[in-house]
Amino acid sequence: MLTRFLKIFCLCSSLLFSNADHLVFNRITIQPTEAELVSIYNPTLETIDLSDYYITDATRTTEGEYYYNINTGADYWSGQYNDFIARFPEDQMVEPNETLILSLHNHEIFSDYYGYSADLALFEDMRNAFEGVTTISFSNAFVNQDMLDDDIEMLMIFKWDGVSDLVQDVDYFIWGSTDEAIDKTGVANYLDDTPIEGQFPHYSHGQDSTYVRVTNNIEGNETQLGGNGITGHDETSENFPNSWNVILSPEIIYGCNNIAACNYDSGATFNDGSCWFANEGCDCSDPQDSISDCAGVCNGSATEDCAGICQGASVLDVCGICDGPGAIYDCGCLDIDIPGSGNPFEDCVDLTIKQVYNQYESNICNNDLSDQGIFISTIGLIIDYEDVTSSNGPRVITIEDPDGYQLDVTIWDWDPTLADNGYHPDISNLIDPYNPTQYYVIVEGLLGSYNCNFQLDASDEGYGGVNINGTITYFDQINTSGDYQSDDSIVKAGIDAAPYPFVPSSGERIDFNYSFPDGARVIIRVFDLSGRFITSLVDSYFGSSGTVYMQEDGSDWDGRNHLGQIVSPGTYLIHIEAMNFQTGVTTFDIAPVVVGVSP
C-alpha cells in the first residue's frame, strides 16, 4: 500500500505513538500545491471504522462558520472554492499501527509528484458532508487548486454520527497564526477549549518540507481530561512547535533535473537550482561558467573595453563615463566645486524644486511654458518611475526635495532602465523597483508644465523636436530599507545578526544582513524559541541575487513585536525564507538574537 518511506515512517510511528488512544495526524504537507497531503495514524490496538469521521479546513471565523455546527445543517463550512469538509468513505478502515495517506487532490496528481499512490484522494474517494450538497470545493473542476493555505490554516478530524447534537474532535493542527483557530468555549453543550490566545500554531513550512510528529509523547503536553476530544482530550491545547517538526520531504532528491543541463541528474526529483549550461562558444567539457572572450575563445583572456573595442584600453570612471575624469565631485558626478560652507542641495543646481514652484508658480498651468526655453538643473530624491510609452507618452521619473515638493522628469527618446544610452550615465539601478536603496539625482533639462504640474524634460530631443540634451546624474543615496549589494554567486538564503545582546527598552537596535538567490520572494520573520510569531521584518521580491545590510535606523530590528510592543528579554530567532516563484525552490536560514535588560 505504501512506499519504502511510508513503511519506515509507520515503523517509527509504532514507537512514537504507542501511548495514544485515538487517531492522530502524523504528517501534513501544505505546499507545493500538488504535494498537499494528510497522513493519519492509528496508534490503538483496535481497527477504526472511518464511516462517521470527517476532515475539514473550512472554518471561517469572520462569518461564524465552524465545523461543529454540522449538526444544525447550517454555518458548518466556509463555502469557499479552496476549502472542504469531507466525510471518509463508508466502511473505510484503519488497522492498528497503520497509516492512511489522503491526497488533497486526485490520485494522478499525487502519484505524479510522489511516485507512489495515496490510499484516498479528496476529489475522488471522499464523500461530501451531506448527500446532494457539495462541500469539497465547488466541484471537481477545482482539483488543481491550492486546498491548504500556505500561510495560515487549520485542519481538524472530527467524528459525528449524523444524529447527535455534538461532534467529537479527533485531532487538530494549525499553522501560521491563530486566525483560523478553534475555541468552542461558551458554545452550548461543549466544554471549554483552550483560549485562542493560548494556542500554539506551527510556522508555515517551505516548498521542499513537511510537518511530522517528532516526540515520544505524541501530543506533547496536550490536556488529557475535560476536553471535547473523542477520548476527553482538549485537542486545541497541543503545543505544535514542541510536538511537531519541519523536515525536508523524504521523497525529495535534490539535484538538477533539466535534461538539457550539463550536470543533469536522472535521479533528481526536485530542482535545487544547481543546473548549469554551457555558454556560447563553450561546451559541457569546459568548466562551469566558462565564457568566450571577445575574440571567441572559450576561457580566453581577451576583453572588450567600455568603448566596445576588443583588447582596447578605454575604461569607465567611477561615474560610469568611458575614459572619464575618474573622480567624484562635491556635486555627485558633476564636476562642480562648492565652498566648504555651501549647501550642495542649493549650490550644485540652478534651482531647488521648491524654488521652481516659488519662481514659476504663476505659470504652473501654462502648457506653453516649455516654449519659453527655460533650461535649468535641479536635485531630488527618486520616489517613482512610470513608463507610459505604450500610450504614446514619455518615461517619467518623479523626484522630491526635502521640503516635499515634487517634479516629474520626462524622457521621450532614451530608456533609463537600460545601461547603455550613449552619453547618458547608467541610472538603471537607481530606478530598479527591487532595489531598496533610494537615490538623489541631479537633473538638467527644459522646464515645462502639463495639467498644472511642473515637468522637467531630460530628453535628447524634447516634445516637438526641441533640442535639449538633458541629463540625469547620480548625486547621493539613502538606505532606509537596507543597503542592497548585488552578488550573482548567491544560490540560497542566509541571514546573520550582530553577535551581541541589545536592549530595546533603552532604544537599542540589532543590525543584521540577509542574502538571497535570483528571483526570490524574501520573507524575514522573528519567532520566540517556542515557535510563536513575533513580527515580520521583510517581505519583498528581488529579481537579482544579493545581500541587504540592515544597519541603519528604520531598517534594523527595534526589538518590538507586530503590535509595536517591546518584547520580553530572552533569545529570539530571525528566520529567512527565500522562494523562487518559477522553480518553487525555497531555502531557509535562522539567526539567534538576544534581547537583554538594562543593568
N, C-alpha and C positions, 0 to 999 in steps of 0.2 A: 504493500500500500504506500509506503513512504520511501524516500531515497535514503542513501547512506547517512546523510546529515541528520535526517529526522529520526532514524533508528538510534543514532548516537545520542541525539537530544533526548529521546524518550528514556534511554538508559540512565542518563544523568537525572532526568526528571523523577524517575522512580526513587532516587536517593533524596532529591531536593524536597519532594512533596509527600514524603511518607507519613507525615502527621496531619495532612489536610483531610477535611471531611466533606468537601463539595467540589464541583468543577471549578477550575481556575483558568484564567488566561496564563499561558506561559511564553508566548511570543506574539508580538504585534509589529507589523511593518506598515508605516504610514506613507512612505514615498520611496521611489518614484511611483507614479500612478499605477502602472502595470504590475508593480510588485506588491501592492496592498494585500495583506493577509492577516488573519487572526488564527492563532493556534490555541486550542482548548484541550486541557489535560484532565484526565480522571484519576485522581490520586487515591480513590477509595477502593475497597475490596468488592464493590458491587458494580454490576453493569448498570449504566444510567440510560434511561429512555428519554430522548430529547423531544418527544412529541409535543410537550407543553412548554418547551423552552423557546425563548426569543432572544434576539440580539439587536441592539439599536445604537445609533449615534445621533438620533433625531430630536434631541432636546432643543427647544428654542425658548430660552429663559425670558426674553423680552416680551413674548406673547403668551407666557404661561402655559406652554405646550410641553408636557412631560409624559414619558412612557407609562408612569404609574396611573395615569388617567385612562388607561386602555379599558378598564372595567366599565367606564361610563360610555365608551364609544365615541368620545369627543375630546379634542385637545390632547391627543396622546402621541402626536408626532408633528414635526415641523412642516411637512408637506413640501419640502424643497427637493429639487432635482438631484442634488448631491447628498441626500440623506436617505435613511432606510430604517424601518422597523420590521424585522423579518422573523418568521417562525420557522423552526427547523422541520425537516420532513417527518411525516408520520413514521413511527417505528424506527427512527434513526437512533442507533445505539452507540455508546462509547464504552468499550470494555475497560476493566480495571487496568491501570498503568498504561493506557493507550492515549495517543494524541490525535485529535481531529483537526485537519487543516481546512480552513474556509477561505477560498479566494473571494475577494470583494468585487470581482468582475465575472468573467466566464472561464471555462476550463482552457480554452485555446490561448487566451491572453496570459493566463498563469503559466501554462507549460512552456509557452514561447520564451518567457522570461527566466523561469527557474530550471527548465529541463526535466521536470518531473510533474506528476499530476497532483492536484488538490483532491481532498476527499469530497468536498462540496464547493459549489460556486454560487455566489449570491444571486446572480441573474438567471441561473439555470435550474438550481435544485431547491432553493429556499422558497418558503411559502409567504404570501402576504399575511399581514396580521389578521385580516378578516377576508373571508372568501368574497370575491367580487369587488374588493377595494384595493387599488394599487398603493402599496406602502413601501415598495422598493424602487426608489427614484420615481420617475413618471412612467417609464416603460423601458423595454429592452433597448430602445434607441439610445439610451444614455449609458450603455455598458462601458464605454471608453472614458467616461468622466471620472474625475478625481472624487472618490467616495469618502475619503478621510481627509479632513483639512490638515495641511502640512504644519500649521502654526498653532491652532487652538482647537481642541476637540475632546469629546468624551466617548467612551464605549461602555455598555452595560449588557451583561447577560442577565435575564430575569426569567422567572417561571410564573405562569398564570394558567389556571385550569379552564379558563373560559367562563367560569361561573362566579368564583369568589369575588368579594369586594376588595381583596388585597392581592398585590403582586409581591413576589419574593425576590429580592436581589440575590444574584448568584455570584457575580464578580464584576468588578468596576475598574476603570482605568481612565485617567485624564492626563493631558499634556498641554504645554504652552502656557496656560494660566487657568484660573478657576472661573473664567467667564461662562463656561458651559457646565459647571459643576452641579451636582445634585445635593439637595438638602430637603428632606421631607418633614423636617421639624414643624409641628403645628398643623400638618395635613391630617385630616380625620382618619382614625383607625391605625395610624402609623406611629411608631416610636420615633424618638429624636434621632436624627443623623448628626454627623459631625458638622459644625457650622462651616460655611463655605470659606470663611477667612482662616479656618484652622486646617484646611485640606492642603495636601502637598502634591501638586502636579509635577510630572517629569518635564524636562525641557524637550523641545522638538528635535528629533534626530535627523540626520542628513540623508542624501540620496543613496549612499552606499552602506547604510547602517540599519540596525533593527533593535527593538526592545526585547530583552529576555529577562526572566526571573533569575536572580543570582544568589539568593540567600537560602540557607538550610531551613530557617523559619519562613515558610513560603510566603506569608503575607506580613512579614515583619512584625511590627508592634500593633497590628490591627486589633481593635477591641473585639473580644471573643463573645461577650454576652450583651444582651439588651439592645440588639440592633435589628434591622429589618431584613437581614440576610436569611437565606434558606435554612441555615443552621444556627441562627441567632447572632451571627457576627454583624458588626457595623462595617459594611463594605466600604463606606466613604471615609473610614478612619485610616486606611492604609497609607503609609508614608512611601510613595512610589520611588523617589530618588534613593531610598535606602534599600528597598526590596527588589528593585529592577535596575538594570544597567543597559547602556547602549554599547553594542559591539558591532564590528564590521560584519555584514551579512555573510554567513559561511559559504553561500553559493557563489559569491563574487571572487573571481580570479582576476586580479589587476594585470593589465598589460596593454599592448597595442593590438586592437582587433580590426584595424584597417588593412585589408589585403594588399592595398597598393603601397603601403609604407615599407621602408627599408627594414624595419625591425618588427614586422608582422609576427604576432604570436597566435597560432591557431587554437591554442588552449585558453586564451583570454576571453572572459565573459564580460568584462567591464573595462571600458577605455579609460586609462589613467592619465591621458594627455601626454604620454611619452612617445607617441608616433612621430617619426621624422621622415622626411622625404628629401631626395637629392635635389639640390638646386640646379638651375640651368647651367649646363656646361660640366656638371659633375654627375657621378652615378653612385649607387649604393656601396660600391667598393671603397669609395672615398670616405674619410671620417665624417661623422655627423656635423652638420652646419658648415660643411665646406662650401665655398662660393668661388665663382670665377672672378678673376680680376678684370680690369677694364680692357685688357688685351685678350680676354677669352680663355685664360689658363686657369684650370681649377687649382685653388690654393696658391695661385701666383701672387706676386708681391706688387704688381703694377697697380697704381691708384689714380683716380681722376681727381683733379683739383676742383676748387669751387668755381672755376671758370669753365669746367666741363672738358678740360684737356687731360688726356691720359698721360700720366707722369709729368704733368705740369707743375709749376712752382707757386701758383696763386693759393692764398689761404684766407679763411674767414677770420675777422677780428671778433672781439667779444660782443660786439653789437650786431653780428651777423652780416657784416659787409665784406665782400670779397676784396682782398688787398686793401682793406680799410685802415684807418689810423691806429686801430688796436688800443683804444682807451675808453674808459667810462668817465664821462664828464659830470660836472655839477648838475646838469640837466639830463640825466639818464644817458641816452645815446646821442644827444645833440651836443655839438661842440660849442658850448656856451659857458663862459666863466662868470660867476656871480660873486659879489663881495661876501666875505665870511659872515657878515651880519644879515645877509639878504634872505628873503623868503623864496625858496625855489618855486612854490606854487604861484607866485606872482612874477618873479624876476625871470623865469625861464620862458614865459609866454607873453603874447601881446595883451591878452585879456583873460581873466578867470571866467568861468561860466557865469558866476554871479554878476561880474562886471558887464558881460554881454547883455544880460537881462536889464541891468540898470541903464546901460548906454543906449540900447536899441529897443527898449520896451514899447515905444510908440509904433514900431514897425513890425511887431510880432505877428500881426495878421495881414501883413503886406506880402502877398505871394510873389511880388516882383522884387523883393529885397535883394535877391541874388544878382539882379541886373545892375545894382549899384557898384558891383566889383569890390566888395569888402573882403579882402583876404586877411585872415587872422590865424594865430595859433592860440590854443588853449590847452588845459590839462584837466583830467578827470579820471575817476575810477570806473572801469568797465563793469556794468551791472546787468547788461543784457545783450544778446545778439539774435537777430532775426533775418532770415533770408526770404524776401518776398519777390524774388526774380520770377517765380512761376506766375505771378500776377502782373508781370511787366514792371515791377518795382525794383528798388535797389536792395543791396545788402545793408543792414542797419545795425550799427553798434551804439548802444546808449551808454553815455558816460555821466558821472555825477561828481560834483565838487563837495568838499567837506561841509558846506552850508546847505546841502540838499538840493541845489539847483541841477537840473538835468539838461542834456543836449543830445540830440540824435546825430550821429555821424553817418552820412550816406556814402555808399561806394557803388558806382554804376558799372565800372569796367575792369575791376580786378577782384579776386576772390580771397579774402583774408583767411579762409580756412586752409588754403594751400601754402606750402612752404616757399614755393618759387613764384614770385610775382615781379620779376625784373628788378628794378631799382628799389622796390619796397622792402623794408625789413620783414623778416618772417615773424608774424604775430599769431600764427595758427594755434600755438599752445596757450596764448593769452585768452582765447575765446573758446577753448575746449570745454564743453559743459561738464565733463567728468573730471576736470582738474579743479580741485577745491581752492587753490590759491587764487587770490584776486589781484588785479594789476592796474596800476596807474599808467596812463599813456599821454603823450603829447601829440596833439593833432594839429596839422596845418591844412587849411582848406578855405573854401569860399562860403561865406555866411549867407544863409537864406532862411526862408520861412515857408512852412506848409501846414495848412489847417491850424493856424495860430500856435504853432510850435516852431521854435528855432531849430534849424538844421545846419550842419557844417559838412559841406561836400568835400570828401577827401579822394575823389576820383582822379584819374589822369586827365580825362576829358569829361566834364560835367554834363548835366542835362541840357540839351540844346546845343551841344558842341562847344561849350566854353572850355578853354584850355586852363586847367587848374594845377596839375602836377602835385596833388595833395599827398600827404604822408601821415602815417600813424607810427609812433616810435615809443619803445619801452622807456618808462621813467622809474617806476618803483613797484614794489609788491607788498601785500599783507597776507598773512596766513592764518586767518581766524578758524579755518577748518583743518588746520594742519598743513605741513609743508610736504607736498607731493613730489616725489622724485621717481622718474621712470626708470625701470630696470627690467629688460626683457629676459633676464635669466631666471626670474622667479617663476616657479611652477606650482607652488602650494601656499596655503595660508600660513601666516606666522604672526606672533604677537609677543612683544617684550615690554615689560614695565620697569620703571625705575626701582632699583633694589633697596628701597628704604621705606619705613613706615611714614605715613603722613597723617596730619591731624586736621580734618575738615573744619572742626569747630573753631580752629584758630585761623581759618582762611587758607590753609594749605591745600595744594592740589597735587595730583600724581601725574607725571609725564609718562607717556608710552608711545610706541610706534608699532605699526602693523603693515604687513606685506600681503600681496595677493597676486594671482596669475591673471592672464588676459581674460577679458570678457566676463568679469566676475561681479555678482551682486555680493557685497560685503556687509555682513551684519555683525556688530560687536555689542554684546550684552554683558552685564555684570550679574553674577549669581552669588549667593552665600554658599557655605560649604554643604548645606542640605540640598542644594539644587534649586532653591527658591529664587525666582526672578527678582532682581533689584531695579535695574534700569537699562535702557538702551543708549548706546553712545554713538553708534554709526549705523546707517542703513543707506548705502549708496551703491551705484553701479559704476564700475571702472572699465573702460574699453581697453586699456593697456595695463600691463603688469607694472608693479612698482611698490614703493614704500611711502607711507604717510607718517610724518613725525608730528605727534601731538604734544607740543611743548610750549604752547602759548595759552594765556587765559582765554577761555572760550573754546578751546579745542581739547585740552586735557580734562581729566575727570576731577570734579569738585567734591567727590565723596557723598553725593546726595542720591536718593532713590528717585523713581519716576514721579513721585509726588512732590519732589523738591525738599524732602526731609533729610537731614544729615543721618547717615547710617550709624549703627552701633559699632563700637570698637570690635575688631576681630579680623579674620582673614577672609578675603573675597576672591572670586575667580573672574578674571576678564576673559570672556570666551569669544573667539572669532570664528565665523563660518563664511567661507567664500565658495559660491556656487556658480558654475558656468552654465548659462541657460541653454546653450546649444548642445553641449555634451552631457550635461547632467552631473559632471564630476564636482563633488563637494569635498573640500578639505577643511580641517579644523586645527585650532591650537588654543591653548589655555595658558594664562599667566596669573600667578597669585599676587595679590597686593594686600598690605596690612594697614588697617585703619587704627591709629593709636589714639591716645588721650593726652591732654595737656598735663604736664607734670605738676 
